[in-house]
Amino acid sequence: MSSVDGRDPYALAAASAAELAAFTGIDSYDAALTLGSGWSRAIEGLGTVVASVPAHEIQGFRASAVEGHTGMLQAVELAGGQRVLVLAGRTHLYEGHGVDAVVHGVRVAAASGARSIVLTNGAGGIGNGLAEGSPMLIADHINLTATSPLKGARFVDLTDLYSGELRARVEARVPGIASGVYAQLPGPHYETPAEIRYLRSIGADAVGMSTALEAIAAREAGMQVAGISLITNLAAGLAGPLDHAEVLAAGHAAVDTLSSLLAVVCEELFA
Ligand code: 8IG
């Protein structure tokens, strides 16, 4: 059976959503936003934080294991009045808690009424002239985790998973922004240079350890999906050695770019 702590993952998400509502006094959201490595400061200025709770206080969530992920759930109200559930910190597949734990936040957002989700991450740049510190709109993904959040005969269509219409609207407002294909690997190790050559040859522009599984779960829940990678480093073999400190530094340097991009994306979600 697929489960989080032995419980049906959809029932658990509904229970978590109810607990979140009881904790915060806010019982529904219009959208959700997952913050990846390097993105934590990018929501400053997005709207008003009207409630926040450490994620691990809500059933089904785990304490954040990665530096740069704060592990908070925040309710942010935008200038237009819409409410966004910000998931600051995610559970990664490499933590070993299973794929349902990885997508729990997405399912809680869906159970809390969110119709759209913006998934952000830090990623290694492979191609396309992607420079460190630049954002990339995710146009499509390659799921190389050899797993799925879906179990059983759930034949979900992933054509146009990352809404092409939304991307076009964002591209029109942010001229020159890159878009490309994101490959999710399980990690936690980075790639070898040979693996990066392989990823490039199969059409990947960026590589990371999240997002694709969450996007699949979001689509199953009927949400509109947007994805944005912050290219925090060039992938293995394309520059020097990789380390997590570089990832965090790239996020700090890009904070203004990311803040204004998120503002545009949120406006277009509700346009
Ligand atoms: I940030 O170069 C970040 N996450 N797999 N490879 C993989 N994940 C990453 C990378 C990278 N950079």
Boltz pocket constraint, residues with backbone or C-beta under 6 A from the ligand:
constraints:
  - pocket:
      binder: B
      contacts: [[A, 37], [A, 122], [A, 123], [A, 124], [A, 125], [A, 185], [A, 187], [A, 189], [A, 190], [A, 191], [A, 207], [A, 208], [A, 209], [A, 230], [A, 232], [A, 233], [A, 234], [A, 235], [A, 236], [A, 242], [A, 247]]
      max_distance: 6.0
